[in-house]
Structures are given as C-alpha cells and as structure tokens.
C-alpha cells in the first residue's frame, strides 16, 4: 500500500506493472493502477467530499518519450454505482509536458468517499512512469467547501 503525505484527505494506492517484452510489431505498455478511497489502516477521517483529483505521473526517462509526447493507449475507470459516488467521472489525460503525464478525474457531481467504496483507474501507457507522483485534490472533510490540497505518493512495483 502506498500512502500520500498527510496534506491529502483521501488515501491513494498507486501500483506500476512495468512493460514486458513485446511481440514483433507491438508496443510494450506499462500499466498504472490508481486506487482511491481504500484505507485499511484507518488513517482517513470519513466522509471526504471530492470535486477533482489530478495525478501527475513523471516519466522515469523523459528523454525516452517519443517526440516529446507519450502515447496513452487505454484508460479504464472502475466505479461501483451508488449514491454519493460522483455519478459519472470524466478522465482527461494531458501529455504536453515531456517530463510527465497528468490525469485529471472530475465527477459530474461531488463524490462523498465514506470508506465503503473505491474509485480505480487503470492506465496502459508507453512511457515508463517514475516512482513518485504528485497529487492535487479538491476535497473537504464532511460537507465542507472543497479546498485544493497537494501531496505526493510513491508507487509500488508489481510483477507482470
């Protein structure tokens, strides 16, 4: 389990599965899985209202990014439906920075994380992400007014 610093209200787990040898003519992709709201150690005080999350994934080797722009092939969001879960989430990927890929997750309505559900994003990307990522969240404890909070989280590496 990776843990962001205490400036962030939500718990994050970031897992990286490095690309494996590719077949001729195919591109090897790195898999990044971001899980939000899973707090088995009970660090977080619930509920947490959320209106936006941005994750900046630095590239392990910025010079290796093709043409200064990484290729993102697939992004999948897993969310169990139910009240208070943001209804529908928009995922925007920004690849204009040659040193990082930024993912911005925005719910259609404020999400209320309560420790009983998680939001998971799986991203397959051609550039290998670094281990330390920057997170910006617009959150508030309870029903307060969301404020922008920033922090970092370190990924764990999974075997392919």
N, C-alpha and C positions, 0 to 999 in steps of 0.2 A: 504494500500500500504506500503510495506517495502522499505526502501531506504538504499543503501550501503553508506559507507563513501565516501567523495569527492575524494579519491585517485583513484577510479574506474571511467572509462569513460562511461560505459554502465549502464543503470538503470535495477534493478532486483526487482522482486516481488517473495517472497517465501511464500507459503501457506502450512500449515500442517493440514491434517484431521486425527485425532487420530483413531486408530483401534476401532471398536465397538465389542460388544460381538460376539463371534464366534459360529458357529454351531458345534455340536459334531463332532470331527474328522477333522475339518477345522482349518486353522491357520488364526487368525485375522491379517490384514495387515494395516499399516499406509500408508496414501497417501501423497506424497510430490509433489507439483506443483511449478515449477520454470518457471517464465515468464521473458524473456529478451527482452528489447527494448521498453517497454511500459512506457512512460514518460508523464503522464497527467499534471504534474506540470511544465513541460518545463525546468527542471534543466540541461538536457544534451544538449551539442552543437553538432549538426549533421553536416556532417556524421561522423560515427565512424567505422573504419576498424577493423575487428576482425579475428584472426587466431587461437585462442584457448581460452577456458574457462574451469576452473577447480573449482568445488564446493566441499568443504569438509563438510559433514553433521555429526556433532558429535552425538554420541548416548547419549540419555538422561540418560541411566543407562548402562555404558559399561559392568558391571558385568552380565547383563541380556543377552548379546549376546551369543547365543548358540555356544559352542566350540570355542569361541573367533572369530567367523566369522559370520556376519549377513547373512541372506538369502534375496536376492533380487529376487522378483518374476517377476515383469514386469517393463519395461521401454518403454515409448512411446514418440516419438518426433513429435510435430505438427509444421509444417512449410508450409506456403503458398509458392508455387513455383513462381519463378520470377528471373530476372537478379539481380545480386549483393547479393543474399541471401545464398551464400556458396555452392550452387548446391546440395550437399549431405553432411550430418553431420554424423560423427562417434561418438557413445557414448560408452565410456569404463567405467566400474564400477570396482573399486578396493575395496576389502573387507578384505584385510590382516591386517589392523590396527584394533585391538579390540575396539578402542575408537571412530572410525569414518568410514564412508563410503565416498569414493571420486568418484565423477563423472567427467569425462573429456570429453568435447564436442569439436570436431575438424572438421571444414568444409573442404571439398575437395578442395575448393579454397577460398581465403579471402572473408569474408562476409562484406558487407557495410551497416550497420544499418543507416537508414535515418529518423526514427520516423514514418514511414508509415507501418511497418510490425513488427511482433514479432516472437520469437522462444519460444516454450513452451515445457518443459519436464515434463512428469508425471511419477512418480516412486512409485510403491507399494512395501513396504519393511516391514519385520517382526520386526525389531528393531525400537523403537520409537526415532526419531531424537530430539536433543536438539533444543533450540530456536535460538541460534546464530551460523551462519555458516560462514566459511572462503571462500572467493572467490579470485581466481587468474585469471586474464585475460591478454591475449596478444593482445593489442589494440593500435590504433593510431588515432589521430584526422585527418579527411580527408583522404588523400592518403599517409600519412607519413609512416615511418618504425615502425611496431608494437614493443612496449616495454612491459615488464612484469610489471603488476600493481597488488597490493594486497589490500584487504579490507575485511570488514565483513558486513553481513546483518542479520537482525533479522526477523524471520518468524512470520506470523500471524496465529492464530489457527482458523480453520473453523469447524463448526458443521457437523457431519456426516449425 
